[in-house]
Amino acid sequence: MLHHERLRPPSHDYPADEWNLIEKRFHSEFLAQLETVLALGNGYLGMRGCPEEGGPNAENSTLINGFYETRPIIYGEEAYGFPKTGQTICNVTDSKIIKLFVDDEPFWLPDANLLSYDRRLNMKSGTLDREILWETPAGKQVLITSRRLVSFVNRHVAAISYCVTLLNAEAFVVISSEMATNGPSARVDGGDPRQTRAFSGRVLHHRTSYSKDRRIVLCHATEKSCLTLTCATDTTLETSCPHAYKVAHTEHFGQVAFTIEARPRCPIQLTKYITYHTSQTASAEELCGRAEWTLDRVTAQGFQQLLASQAQYMNDFWRRSDVRIADIREHRTKRTTVEIQQRSASTFFMSCRPQRVRRTRGRPRRASPDKRMRGTTFGTPRAPLTAARASGVLCKASNWSL
């Protein structure tokens, strides 16, 4: 059996913390691992931990539990009783894109001059937080802070807070809040029945799309499984700087672009509310109406109320589930007490996400798969992770790494 040396990220860039999974420096070689580790999900809706700017990414996915397309199963040898139809989870409309331009210079992580970088999965609050200090080629310093959540309380809802502040100069800023469906797959099947099947054309077919002020609604459906999906976003901007906006949408794309005359030390706060609804029986018009009802409710509540309800849910979860660790023998485990505590918290947090929602066609589980996964669910169901099972989990945790 071939042995491969485990690739370990540098500890100074990924320090241990009891309640956070932290990334202190951008490493493109760990994109796939971080997208998985920093994924957010509530058992119904899942988003991989990709940057808000739409890239770079290894496997950008937004997934709905039980939303799939069917395909024929091809066997090397046919036999009586073999199933003829398979089901593949579909990547749905990507609504988490927020692009930033300062004096027409795009913010793109691999090329940006980053003076500071901090991204962390906060397991206390159930959010993915990021703070970046970017220096443009013209020497202008831009502070970017963002917070993303997939609501445990409202299973159809996600939201992103995105704040931009110029520190040392004025600039013309454009913030583009976007949503888009995936085009046809570029991967071609090689005819090997052991490999998962790729769809040659578009999986999501347009049903309807429209915009109302800064709200955009896109409705699509699968061809064979006859499942309908509606994704709707509503974007707000709060700043004392002069600004304007323009809305555009097509069958597979939506955009709200804000142009701002940014002044030094004047925050530009963008908040994006997102909702997904799916059904196999409702019409496109009815599903769009449901999505708008959800957006009306969450926009009226505001982002702070979503954060408060998320924090309350997580506090209640940790009160019932947390296990505290002490007196770890580092010479035996090769890990510090803080590292083992972090792995314990991350294991329980991954258990928290699938147990939240049970009312789906599939089985709730952590929402971080990719296009290579098959089936209508996020995986087979697992027993709830409680203190009674903690000892076995923590024994395995000593061998874990990013």
C-alpha positions as CSV (number, residue, x, y, z in Angstrom):
1,M,0.0,0.0,0.0
2,L,1.4,3.4,-1.0
3,H,2.0,5.8,1.8
4,H,1.7,9.5,1.1
5,E,3.0,12.1,3.6
6,R,0.1,14.1,5.0
7,L,0.1,17.7,3.8
8,R,-0.1,19.9,6.9
9,P,-0.8,23.7,6.6
10,P,1.6,26.0,8.5
11,S,0.5,26.4,12.1
12,H,1.3,30.1,12.2
13,D,-1.2,30.7,9.3
14,Y,-3.8,28.3,10.8
15,P,-3.5,28.8,14.6
16,A,-5.5,26.7,17.0
17,D,-8.4,28.3,18.8
18,E,-11.1,26.8,20.9
19,W,-14.1,28.3,19.1
20,N,-12.7,29.3,15.7
21,L,-11.2,27.7,12.6
22,I,-8.8,30.4,11.6
23,E,-7.0,31.3,8.3
24,K,-4.4,34.1,8.8
25,R,-3.0,34.0,5.3
26,F,-4.4,33.2,1.9
27,H,-2.9,29.9,0.5
28,S,-4.1,28.9,-3.0
29,E,-2.9,25.3,-2.5
30,F,-5.4,24.8,0.3
31,L,-8.5,26.1,-1.5
32,A,-10.3,22.8,-1.7
33,Q,-9.6,21.9,2.0
34,L,-10.7,25.4,3.3
35,E,-13.9,25.4,1.1
36,T,-14.9,22.2,2.8
37,V,-13.9,23.0,6.4
38,L,-15.4,26.5,6.3
39,A,-18.7,25.4,4.6
40,L,-21.9,26.6,6.2
41,G,-25.2,24.6,6.1
42,N,-28.4,24.0,8.1
43,G,-29.3,20.6,6.7
44,Y,-31.5,22.1,3.9
45,L,-29.2,24.7,2.4
46,G,-25.4,24.5,2.2
47,M,-22.7,26.8,0.9
48,R,-19.1,25.9,0.5
49,G,-16.6,28.3,2.0
50,C,-15.6,30.1,-1.2
51,P,-14.7,33.8,-1.2
52,E,-17.5,36.3,-1.7
53,E,-15.8,37.7,-4.8
54,G,-16.7,34.6,-6.9
55,G,-13.2,33.1,-6.8
56,P,-10.7,31.7,-6.8
57,N,-12.3,28.3,-5.9
58,A,-11.6,24.7,-6.3
59,E,-15.3,23.6,-6.4
60,N,-17.8,26.4,-6.0
61,S,-21.1,24.9,-4.8
62,T,-24.4,26.0,-3.4
63,L,-26.6,22.9,-2.7
64,I,-30.2,22.2,-1.6
65,N,-30.9,18.9,0.2
66,G,-33.0,16.7,-2.0
67,F,-32.7,18.8,-5.1
68,Y,-31.4,16.5,-7.9
69,E,-31.6,15.5,-11.5
70,T,-32.0,12.0,-12.8
71,R,-29.8,10.2,-15.3
72,P,-29.6,6.7,-16.8
73,I,-27.3,4.2,-15.0
74,I,-24.9,2.5,-17.4
75,Y,-23.5,-0.9,-16.4
76,G,-20.6,-2.8,-17.9
77,E,-22.9,-5.9,-17.8
78,E,-26.7,-5.8,-17.5
79,A,-28.5,-8.1,-15.0
80,Y,-32.1,-8.5,-13.9
81,G,-33.2,-6.2,-11.1
82,F,-30.5,-3.5,-11.6
83,P,-31.8,0.0,-11.2
84,K,-32.0,1.9,-14.5
85,T,-32.1,5.5,-13.2
86,G,-29.7,7.3,-10.9
87,Q,-29.9,10.7,-9.2
88,T,-27.3,13.4,-8.9
89,I,-27.3,16.4,-6.6
90,C,-27.4,19.6,-8.6
91,N,-25.4,22.8,-8.0
92,V,-28.1,25.5,-7.7
93,T,-28.0,29.2,-8.3
94,D,-24.9,30.8,-6.8
95,S,-26.1,33.9,-4.9
96,K,-23.2,34.6,-2.7
97,I,-21.2,36.7,-5.2
98,I,-20.2,40.2,-4.2
99,K,-17.5,41.8,-6.4
100,L,-15.5,44.9,-5.5
101,F,-13.8,47.4,-7.7
102,V,-11.8,50.4,-6.4
103,D,-11.0,53.0,-9.1
104,D,-11.8,50.2,-11.6
105,E,-9.2,47.9,-10.0
106,P,-10.9,44.6,-9.2
107,F,-10.2,43.0,-5.8
108,W,-8.9,39.5,-6.6
109,L,-7.3,37.5,-3.8
110,P,-4.4,35.8,-5.7
111,D,-3.2,39.2,-7.1
112,A,-4.1,41.5,-4.3
113,N,-1.5,43.1,-2.0
114,L,-2.9,42.1,1.4
115,L,-1.5,44.0,4.4
116,S,-3.6,41.8,6.7
117,Y,-5.9,38.8,6.3
118,D,-8.1,37.0,8.7
119,R,-10.9,34.5,7.9
120,R,-12.5,32.3,10.5
121,L,-15.4,30.0,11.0
122,N,-16.9,31.2,14.3
123,M,-18.5,28.1,15.9
124,K,-19.9,30.2,18.7
125,S,-22.0,32.4,16.4
126,G,-22.4,30.0,13.5
127,T,-21.0,32.5,11.0
128,L,-18.1,32.8,8.5
129,D,-16.2,36.0,9.2
130,R,-13.4,37.7,7.2
131,E,-11.4,40.9,7.6
132,I,-8.9,42.0,5.0
133,L,-6.8,45.1,4.6
134,W,-6.0,45.6,0.9
135,E,-3.6,48.1,-0.7
136,T,-4.4,48.9,-4.3
137,P,-1.7,49.5,-6.9
138,A,-2.2,53.2,-6.4
139,G,-1.5,52.9,-2.7
140,K,-5.0,53.3,-1.4
141,Q,-5.8,51.1,1.6
142,V,-9.2,49.4,1.7
143,L,-10.6,47.6,4.8
144,I,-13.0,44.8,3.8
145,T,-15.0,43.0,6.5
146,S,-17.7,40.4,5.7
147,R,-19.9,38.0,7.7
148,R,-21.9,35.2,6.1
149,L,-24.5,33.0,7.7
150,V,-26.9,30.2,6.7
151,S,-29.7,30.5,9.2
152,F,-30.5,27.6,11.5
153,V,-33.8,29.2,12.5
154,N,-35.0,30.1,9.0
155,R,-34.0,27.1,6.9
156,H,-34.6,28.9,3.5
157,V,-32.5,32.0,4.4
158,A,-28.9,33.0,4.1
159,A,-27.4,36.5,4.4
160,I,-24.1,38.3,3.9
161,S,-22.9,41.5,5.5
162,Y,-20.1,43.2,3.4
163,C,-18.5,46.4,4.6
164,V,-15.9,48.5,2.7
165,T,-14.0,51.4,4.2
166,L,-11.3,53.6,2.5
167,L,-8.7,54.4,5.1
168,N,-6.3,57.0,3.5
169,A,-7.8,58.4,0.3
170,E,-11.0,59.0,-1.7
171,A,-11.9,56.6,-4.5
172,F,-14.7,55.6,-6.9
173,V,-16.0,52.3,-5.6
174,V,-18.2,49.7,-7.4
175,I,-19.8,46.9,-5.4
176,S,-21.6,44.4,-7.6
177,S,-24.1,42.0,-5.9
178,E,-24.6,39.1,-8.3
179,M,-26.4,35.7,-8.7
180,A,-25.8,33.2,-11.5
181,T,-26.6,29.7,-12.5
182,N,-23.9,27.3,-13.8
183,G,-23.5,26.9,-17.6
184,P,-23.2,23.5,-19.3
185,S,-20.5,21.2,-17.8
186,A,-17.1,21.3,-19.6
187,R,-16.3,17.8,-18.4
188,V,-17.1,15.0,-20.9
189,D,-17.8,11.5,-19.8
190,G,-15.2,9.0,-20.9
191,G,-17.6,6.1,-21.1
192,D,-16.3,4.5,-17.9
193,P,-19.3,3.2,-15.9
194,R,-17.4,3.5,-12.6
195,Q,-17.2,7.2,-12.9
196,T,-20.0,9.6,-12.0
197,R,-22.0,11.0,-14.9
198,A,-21.7,14.5,-16.1
199,F,-24.6,16.3,-17.7
200,S,-23.8,17.5,-21.2
201,G,-26.2,20.5,-21.2
202,R,-27.7,22.9,-18.7
203,V,-29.2,21.2,-15.6
204,L,-31.3,24.3,-14.6
205,H,-33.8,25.4,-17.3
206,H,-35.3,28.9,-17.1
207,R,-38.9,29.3,-16.0
208,T,-39.2,33.0,-15.1
209,S,-37.1,35.9,-13.9
210,Y,-37.8,39.5,-12.8
211,S,-36.6,42.3,-10.6
212,K,-38.4,44.8,-8.3
213,D,-36.2,47.7,-7.2
214,R,-33.1,46.0,-5.8
215,R,-34.8,42.6,-5.5
216,I,-34.0,39.9,-8.1
217,V,-35.9,36.6,-8.5
218,L,-34.7,33.7,-10.7
219,C,-36.8,30.6,-11.2
220,H,-35.4,27.4,-12.8
221,A,-36.5,23.7,-13.0
222,T,-34.8,20.4,-13.8
223,E,-35.9,18.6,-17.0
224,K,-36.3,15.0,-15.8
225,S,-36.8,15.1,-12.1
226,C,-39.3,18.0,-12.5
227,L,-38.1,19.9,-9.5
228,T,-38.5,23.7,-9.4
229,L,-36.1,26.1,-7.7
230,T,-36.5,29.8,-6.9
231,C,-33.6,31.9,-5.7
232,A,-34.3,35.5,-4.7
233,T,-32.0,38.2,-3.3
234,D,-32.6,41.6,-1.9
235,T,-29.7,44.0,-1.4
236,T,-29.4,47.1,0.8
237,L,-26.7,49.7,1.0
238,E,-26.1,52.1,4.0
239,T,-23.5,54.9,3.7
240,S,-23.3,58.7,3.9
241,C,-21.2,58.7,0.7
242,P,-23.0,59.7,-2.6
243,H,-24.1,56.6,-4.5
244,A,-26.3,55.2,-7.1
245,Y,-27.3,51.8,-8.3
246,K,-28.3,49.9,-11.5
247,V,-30.2,46.6,-11.7
248,A,-29.9,44.1,-14.5
249,H,-31.0,40.5,-15.0
250,T,-31.3,37.8,-17.7
251,E,-32.6,34.3,-17.6
252,H,-29.5,32.9,-15.8
253,F,-28.0,36.0,-14.2
254,G,-28.9,38.9,-11.9
255,Q,-26.9,41.9,-10.8
256,V,-27.3,45.0,-8.5
257,A,-24.3,47.3,-9.1
258,F,-23.7,50.2,-6.7
259,T,-21.4,53.0,-7.6
260,I,-20.1,55.0,-4.7
261,E,-17.9,58.1,-4.3
262,A,-16.1,56.8,-1.3
263,R,-14.6,59.1,1.3
264,P,-11.9,58.3,3.8
265,R,-13.1,56.6,7.0
266,C,-16.7,56.5,5.7
267,P,-18.0,52.9,5.9
268,I,-20.0,51.5,3.0
269,Q,-22.3,48.7,4.4
270,L,-23.9,46.3,2.0
271,T,-26.3,43.6,3.2
272,K,-27.5,40.8,0.9
273,Y,-30.5,38.7,1.9
274,I,-30.8,35.4,0.1
275,T,-33.6,32.8,0.0
276,Y,-34.1,29.5,-1.8
277,H,-37.4,27.6,-2.2
278,T,-37.9,24.3,-4.0
279,S,-40.9,22.2,-4.9
280,Q,-42.0,19.3,-7.1
281,T,-45.7,20.4,-7.2
282,A,-45.9,24.2,-7.0
283,S,-45.9,26.4,-10.1
284,A,-43.1,28.8,-10.8
285,E,-45.4,31.8,-9.9
286,E,-46.3,30.3,-6.5
287,L,-42.7,29.5,-5.7
288,C,-41.6,33.0,-6.6
289,G,-44.3,34.3,-4.3
290,R,-43.1,32.1,-1.4
291,A,-39.5,33.5,-1.9
292,E,-40.8,37.1,-1.8
293,W,-42.7,36.4,1.4
294,T,-39.6,35.1,3.0
295,L,-37.5,38.1,1.8
296,D,-40.2,40.6,3.0
297,R,-39.9,39.0,6.5
298,V,-36.1,38.9,6.8
299,T,-35.5,42.3,5.3
300,A,-38.0,43.8,7.8
301,Q,-36.2,42.0,10.7
302,G,-32.7,43.1,9.5
303,F,-29.3,41.4,9.6
304,Q,-28.8,42.0,13.3
305,Q,-31.9,40.1,14.1
306,L,-30.7,37.2,12.0
307,L,-27.4,37.2,13.9
308,A,-29.2,37.3,17.2
309,S,-31.4,34.4,16.4
310,Q,-28.4,32.5,15.1
311,A,-26.4,33.2,18.3
312,Q,-29.3,32.2,20.5
313,Y,-29.7,28.9,18.6
314,M,-25.9,28.2,18.9
315,N,-25.8,29.1,22.6
316,D,-28.6,26.6,23.3
317,F,-26.8,24.0,21.2
318,W,-23.5,24.4,23.0
319,R,-25.2,24.4,26.4
320,R,-26.5,20.9,25.7
321,S,-23.5,19.5,23.7
322,D,-20.2,21.1,24.7
323,V,-17.5,18.9,26.1
324,R,-14.6,20.6,27.9
325,I,-11.1,19.0,27.7
326,A,-8.2,19.3,30.1
327,D,-4.9,17.7,31.0
328,I,-4.0,16.4,27.5
329,R,-0.7,14.6,27.5
330,E,0.9,16.3,24.6
331,H,3.8,13.8,24.3
332,R,1.3,11.1,23.6
333,T,-1.3,12.9,21.4
334,K,1.2,15.2,19.6
335,R,-1.5,17.9,20.1
336,T,-2.1,20.6,22.6
337,T,-5.2,20.9,24.8
338,V,-6.4,23.9,22.6
339,E,-5.9,21.9,19.4
340,I,-7.9,18.9,20.8
341,Q,-10.6,21.3,22.1
342,Q,-10.8,22.9,18.6
343,R,-11.3,19.5,17.0
344,S,-13.9,18.6,19.5
345,A,-15.9,21.8,18.8
346,S,-15.6,21.4,15.0
347,T,-16.9,17.9,15.3
348,F,-19.9,18.9,17.3
349,F,-20.5,21.9,15.0
350,M,-20.6,19.6,12.0
351,S,-23.1,17.5,13.8
352,C,-25.2,20.5,14.6
353,R,-25.7,21.5,11.0
354,P,-27.5,18.3,9.7
355,Q,-29.6,17.8,12.8
356,R,-31.4,21.2,12.4
357,V,-33.7,20.2,9.4
358,R,-35.4,16.9,9.0
359,R,-38.3,17.9,6.7
360,T,-36.7,17.1,3.4
361,R,-36.8,14.3,0.8
362,G,-33.2,13.5,1.6
363,R,-31.3,12.8,4.7
364,P,-29.7,15.9,6.4
365,R,-26.0,16.0,6.6
366,R,-23.1,18.5,6.3
367,A,-23.5,20.5,3.1
368,S,-20.1,20.4,1.5
369,P,-20.1,17.9,-1.3
370,D,-19.1,18.6,-4.8
371,K,-20.1,17.6,-8.3
372,R,-18.6,14.1,-8.0
373,M,-21.2,13.1,-5.4
374,R,-24.2,11.0,-6.4
375,G,-27.6,10.5,-4.8
376,T,-30.5,12.7,-3.7
377,T,-29.0,13.4,-0.3
378,F,-25.9,14.8,1.4
379,G,-25.0,11.3,2.6
380,T,-26.3,8.6,4.8
381,P,-27.8,9.6,8.1
382,R,-25.7,9.6,11.2
383,A,-26.7,9.1,14.8
384,P,-26.7,12.4,16.8
385,L,-23.3,13.2,18.3
386,T,-23.7,13.6,22.0
387,A,-21.5,13.4,25.0
388,A,-22.0,9.7,25.2
389,R,-20.1,9.3,21.9
390,A,-17.6,12.0,22.6
391,S,-14.8,9.7,23.8
392,G,-14.6,7.8,20.6
393,V,-14.7,11.0,18.5
394,L,-12.0,12.7,20.6
395,C,-9.7,9.7,20.2
396,K,-9.9,10.1,16.4
397,A,-9.6,13.9,16.7
398,S,-6.0,13.6,17.8
399,N,-5.1,12.4,14.3
400,W,-7.0,15.1,12.4
401,S,-5.6,18.0,10.5
402,L,-6.9,20.6,8.0
